[in-house]
Amino acid sequence: MTTNNIVPQRALGSQGLVCSAQGLGCMGMTAFYGDFDRAAQEEESLRTISAALAAGINMLDTAWMYQSFGAGGGGNFTNEELIGKAIKQHGRDKFVICTKFGIVVDSDAGAMRPSGKAAVRPSGKEADLRAQLADSLRRLGTDYIDLYYMH
């Protein structure tokens, strides 16, 4: 794939990481905007990520909670798993991956809210951060995350 770098690149901090001045927010690729046909959505989303990369957009924003929760009969489909497929397709070095921690499923509030959606709450506990980091690394299929911040 040829990268045209239509989007300018910038240094992120002082550690030598370079990323696109514009990132691609990936939330809507797997969550919150209607029912999802997993196979069709995945194919279209991977094409979108490839097009963004070709334009020079290498920063992808994701989070574990951006998921379909079984919509469309495809089972849970997390955004981080989708980004992991893009990483596998293009190579880890092509992306600056940004993901988040700090939202946990609240088992104390009952499994689901009346709307049928999982009850969640914020958490800054170290144990939650470590568990979410390990889970994100596994879903993304990588051993590092470039930017990890609280949701």
C-alpha positions, 0 to 999 in steps of 0.5 A: 500500500502506498502512503500519500501522507496527505495528512501531515505528521506531528511529533507526539510528546518528546519520546520520538513517536510520530503520528498523523495530525488527524486521527481516526476515531473507530468507535462507530465501526463496532458500536452505538450506531444501529444494528451491526452485521458483523461480517459486512461491518468488519469488511467496510471498517477494514477498508476505511482503516486502509484508506485512512492509512493510505492518506497518512492517518496512522493514529487510531482511537479505540476502547474496549467498550466500543463493542456490539454486545451481540447485535446482528447475531455475531456475538460480542465484537470489540473495536479492539479486535477489529483494530487488531485485524488491521494491525495484522493486515498492515503491520504494527509499525504502521499505526499509533494505537490509542486506547482507554481504561477506566470504565468497568462493568458494574457487577454490583448494580446487576448484570444489565440495566432495564435498557438491556445494556451492561451497567458500567461505572468509572474506576481508577483502581490499579487492579482494574487498570492492569486487567484492562491493559492485559485484555486490550493488549490481547484483543489488539494482538500487540505487546504495546499501546502507544497512548493509554489514557483514562476514558 
